[in-house]
């Protein structure tokens, strides 16, 4: 199972030391770029779920392409 954690910068060293001491845990920090991409993908999925549930109105794809 994989997790993504957001940790205060001042607590990173302590948490990483704790996680690295656990033989069944592997850690791999995200680069700032990958963290930003992951955040944008999560926001897109959340928005899509709102559209699918009817709580948000979707835009027409043709209108979107014309805007570009």
N, C-alpha and C positions, 0 to 999 in steps of 0.2 A: 504494500500500500504506500502511496506517496502523499506527502503533505507539503503545502507551501505556507510558511510562517512569515509574519511581519514582526520584526523585533527592533526595539529601540537600539540605536547605535551603541549606547553605553552598556548594554547588556549582551551584545553579540559574543564577545570573547568568553564570558562565563557560560552561556548557553552552548556554544560550539565545543567548549571543553567537556561539558557534561555529555553532550551527544556523542562526541568522539570516544568517550570512555565506555560507551555501550557497544558490545560486540555485534549486536544485531541491527545496528543503525548505521546507514551510510549517509553522509552529508555531501552536498554539492551546491555551493552558493551560486545564485543566479547573477549574471552580469547585469548592470543597470539596463542595458538594451533589452535583454530577454525578460527582465521583470516588467518593463514597460509594455512589451508586446503581449505578455501574459495578461496584464491588467486590461489592455484594450480588447483582447479576445474574450475575457470574462464579461466585460461591459457589453460586448456585442451579443453574447449568449443570453445575458440577462434581458437585454432589449428584445431579442427574438422571442424569448419566453413570454414577455409581456404582450407582444403582438399576437402570439399564438393563443394566449388566454383571453384575448379581446380587451385588455386593459389599455392598449396603445394601438393607435391606428398606423398601419404601414403605408409607406409611400409607393407610388407606382414606379416600377423600374424604368419605364420610358422617361418619366419626369426626372428621375435621378440622372440618367444618361444625358438628357438635354441640358441639365444644369452644369455638367462637367464640360 
